[in-house]
């Protein structure tokens, strides 16, 4: 009998904690802004990308927006990574090196995929990334392209069309340079 009385008291106490039901139509709260010195995504021109391209847009870890429905105007490599991904940690320095050597010939952008924003910002800062990265916490880009696992690299022509998708880890800078030359026609 005493157990029954304790259980009833506990239920009444829990019921008193909240008398309002959550609004089922309310939007989830926006994630808190994370302080960062990471570079913002580049400004994009208003030209629509080629037909059949990716129609997604993401906020960037350092500010700005990456709108994949707009043509980048320059060949672009998107590297999908996450803070929890061991192979991503291994290959990101290669993309940093590519970014540093590409100049105006090629744009290098990261996409922090299937991750938390604070974790992505912290990881990018710790890795010393100086190229911009967009935030795709839900992995929408990977899902749109039918990609499984990370890392993934998407090579975009200047008109925004997908020239190539490289699944898995790229193991050397020479391999990455070769992929850029083969699929985007950019010699570095």
Phi, psi and omega in degrees: 000321181295322178298318179298318179294319178295319180296317179296319178296318180297318179296319178296321179295319179294320181295329181283345182295328182214120179260351180258139175273145178295147178284113184297334181270356183286142178287148177295154181296146178293144177294146180296141177295144180246125178296134181205153172254011181293151180290146177284162173294148182293152173297142180246144174288165184276004183291131178290144179290165179302157179301143177081014180270183185280128181251066178225151176226144182224145170290151181258150183300327181260008180110163182083186183224142171254111180252105184286353176277352177257138179295133180290338179081352179211145177307141188223141173246123174258125176250116178274124184218170174210154182296332184272358188265110180302309178299330177297318178300324181288322187267341182303323176301331177293320179288327174297315178297318178299315180300318182291329183266349187284332184058224181271357184285334190208141175254136177243125179228143174261158172227108178285108191247136174057050188217175172263144182302311180299322179294318179296315179298313180298315181296314181299319178294315179297325180281351179072029180293131176248000174262150184292151174225134176273162180248119179232072186302328183269354181074033182298320182296313179300317180296316180301323182268359180071030182268142177237136178079166178228155000279164175220148178231130181245124181259118183251133173290166181302333180275002178092354179286151180279117179272328183190149171236125178254114181274137175086181186288136171268127193265347180210160178294322178298320177297316180296314177301320178296319178296319178297316180295315183293317189261338181243352179071021181255120179265125178243000000 
